[in-house]
Amino acid sequence: MAAYSMDLRRRVLHDADAGMASDALAEKYSVSRAWVDRLKQRRRETGEIAPRKQTRWRTPILYAQLGQLEALIREQSDRTLAELQEALQTSASLPTLCRAVRKLGFRFKKNGTRVRTRPR
């Protein structure tokens, strides 16, 4: 969603300075009352009314090492997550490693319910 324009922000604050209540401002300009209150609070605290820079999702911690992780798994597919963590020399947690392994398309092989894979 795009930020509200500076023109709208100025008009809202002009009417607020004239004494209009937040509820009336929100209805008049078809915005939420919470947005009106936040805009007034931000101007009061920082003096700014311009929209803040939009942030994006941060890059995953293992993004740069995905190729190396895939090579490690293909080289020796029965490594545990702890062994992968040690081989990558990363501080990423085991759940983070698990998500990265799944993102690469690998699955954890499981035997049937409590069935051992040993000769009879």
C-alpha positions in Angstrom: 0.0 0.0 0.0 1.3 3.4 -0.9 1.9 6.1 1.7 -0.6 9.0 1.9 0.5 12.1 0.0 2.1 15.1 1.6 -0.9 17.2 0.4 -3.3 15.0 2.4 -1.1 15.1 5.4 -0.9 18.9 5.4 -4.7 19.2 4.9 -5.4 16.8 7.8 -2.9 18.7 10.1 -4.3 22.1 9.0 -7.8 21.0 10.0 -6.5 19.5 13.2 -4.9 22.8 14.1 -8.2 24.5 13.4 -9.7 22.3 16.2 -11.3 19.4 14.4 -11.5 16.2 16.3 -9.6 13.1 15.2 -12.9 11.2 14.5 -14.2 14.0 12.3 -10.9 14.2 10.4 -10.8 10.5 9.8 -14.3 10.6 8.4 -13.8 13.7 6.3 -10.6 12.4 4.6 -11.5 8.7 4.6 -8.6 7.6 6.7 -8.4 5.8 10.0 -8.6 7.6 13.3 -5.4 5.8 14.4 -3.5 7.2 11.4 -4.7 10.7 12.2 -3.6 10.3 15.8 -0.2 8.8 14.8 0.4 11.7 12.3 -0.4 14.3 15.0 1.8 12.5 17.6 4.7 12.2 15.1 4.6 15.9 14.3 4.4 16.7 18.0 7.4 14.5 18.9 9.7 14.8 15.9 8.4 17.7 13.9 8.2 15.4 10.8 5.1 14.6 8.8 6.6 13.0 5.7 6.1 9.3 5.1 8.8 7.1 6.4 10.9 5.0 4.1 9.2 1.7 3.3 11.2 -1.3 4.6 11.5 -4.7 2.9 12.0 -8.1 4.4 15.6 -8.6 5.4 17.8 -11.1 3.6 17.8 -14.6 5.3 20.8 -15.3 7.4 21.9 -18.3 5.3 21.1 -16.7 1.9 24.8 -16.4 0.9 25.5 -20.0 2.0 22.6 -21.8 0.3 24.9 -23.1 -2.5 27.4 -24.4 0.0 24.7 -26.0 2.1 23.3 -27.8 -0.9 26.8 -29.1 -1.8 27.3 -30.3 1.7 24.0 -32.2 1.7 24.7 -33.8 -1.7 28.2 -34.8 -0.6 27.0 -36.6 2.5 23.2 -36.8 2.7 23.0 -38.3 6.3 24.6 -35.3 8.1 22.7 -34.0 11.0 21.7 -30.4 11.3 24.4 -29.9 14.0 27.0 -31.3 11.6 25.8 -29.0 8.9 26.0 -26.1 11.3 29.5 -27.0 12.2 30.6 -27.5 8.5 29.1 -24.1 7.5 30.7 -22.5 10.5 27.6 -20.4 11.0 25.8 -19.0 14.1 22.4 -19.8 12.5 20.2 -21.8 14.8 19.2 -25.4 14.1 15.6 -24.4 13.2 17.0 -21.8 10.8 19.1 -24.5 9.2 16.1 -26.8 9.0 14.1 -24.2 7.1 17.0 -23.6 4.7 17.3 -27.3 4.0 13.5 -27.5 3.3 13.7 -24.4 1.1 16.4 -26.2 -1.0 13.8 -29.0 -1.6 15.4 -31.7 0.6 13.3 -33.7 2.9 14.2 -35.7 6.0 13.8 -39.4 5.3 11.8 -41.3 8.0 11.2 -44.9 8.4 7.7 -46.3 9.1 6.3 -46.0 12.5 9.0 -47.3 14.8 10.3 -49.7 12.2 14.1 -50.3 12.3 16.1 -50.7 9.1 18.1 -53.7 10.1 18.4 -57.2 8.6 16.1 -59.9 10.1 
